[in-house]
Amino acid sequence: MITAEELLERILILTTVNSTLIHALITIEAEGDLDSTQINQLASGVRAVRESVKQTLGKNNNAPSGSSFVDDTIKVILTHLERIEAALDSYATSRDGKTPKIKVKEPILATQQLIAEASEDLAGLTGKPFQRRLSIIDPDKLLPPIQQLLDKYSSRSHLLLPNYWFESCRELFRYSEPRDVIKEVTHIASQVFYTLARRFLAEAPCAGLLQELARRGSMGTELTSRERNQIAGASSEFYEQLANALESNSVKSSISEAKRNLRSFDWGPADVEKRVVGVVHRSARELVDKAADSKTMSDTERIIHAELSRYICNLAANLHSLPRFNQQLTDMKV
């Protein structure tokens, strides 16, 4: 089921692209005029989309009330629609009034300018070096292998914990710009979280414990909004820390901080299954070790490894504050 935020993003993309295309039709039509019928159809279409946006957002009960993101997104959508409506009205007036049209020698510049303005609007919704999108961006198809692994074990293992870590990986794929850094992050993260999922599902002791939970039929396996919000908060912190680390380009500092986080790793209360938590600790430790010992990694790769270790430590700490996960870790203890 599509979420409110995903719906908003799709509307924004569609309206921005449509306004760009219509603007191009108006400015580039050097080969001939648009007739009145075409102009009216375009204008009617834009107005219909604008009304549809208003009605859709008004009826969507899942939209977070008072959300600044929603408010800003609506403003961006309506700004682009109003802009193209004004352009159509101006064009229609110039035709009806017989006003000589100005030939655009470099029409593509107008389209590029509109695209640039749209990009600025979108960037303004976050204002951060790493910009969160509402949809997953996975051009290299790095996530399907993890999903396939979960699907393979879904009939015999309880997937609540594996789903938590899979969603933690997917959340990293919601960010864009700068693309070269995001590509490094997603490639490294996909390998780390695939290995973590496999350790949960196919290796002792976790595999047997998850299979026993599945036999008991306890709890659901889909994440709640609160659980997803915890992950989103952790990923936002990860990218903020990564941006700071890359800006200072201090590999030593990043590794030192990651080691400090690992030393203060939250193993949870006494009654939880420590062997399961230990699998997570192992993944975080391996990332720090690679960052510290590698002689072939670039500085950027070493920083990403260190920051991913901190990300995993933070996510592990969050588990103990989430009732379902804390209960499941308690039920696993034998």
Number of C-alpha atoms within 10 A of each C-alpha: 4 6 12 17 18 15 16 21 18 13 19 21 14 14 21 22 16 16 23 20 14 19 19 18 15 17 21 18 13 12 6 7 11 14 10 12 9 11 16 14 11 16 19 13 13 22 16 12 17 20 12 13 19 14 11 15 16 10 10 12 10 10 16 13 9 8 10 11 14 19 13 15 21 17 13 20 24 19 16 24 20 16 13 23 21 13 17 20 14 11 17 18 12 13 16 9 8 9 10 8 9 7 11 13 10 10 17 13 13 16 20 13 12 21 16 12 13 22 12 12 19 18 16 14 18 14 12 13 16 21 19 23 18 18 16 16 19 15 9 10 10 19 23 12 13 23 14 11 16 21 12 12 16 15 11 16 25 26 26 18 22 24 18 21 21 21 18 22 23 24 24 24 27 20 23 18 14 11 11 9 17 20 17 14 21 23 16 17 22 22 15 19 23 22 14 20 24 17 19 23 27 15 11 13 14 21 19 17 22 25 19 16 18 17 12 10 11 12 15 11 15 13 15 10 9 10 19 16 12 17 25 18 12 22 26 18 15 20 24 14 16 24 16 13 19 16 9 11 15 15 20 15 14 27 25 14 16 27 20 12 18 20 10 10 18 18 20 18 12 8 14 21 21 16 16 22 19 12 17 22 19 13 19 28 21 15 23 26 17 16 27 19 10 11 9 8 13 12 15 19 19 26 26 29 29 31 26 25 31 29 23 27 24 21 21 20 15 18 23 18 13 13 11 19 19 18 15 18 23 16 15 19 13 8
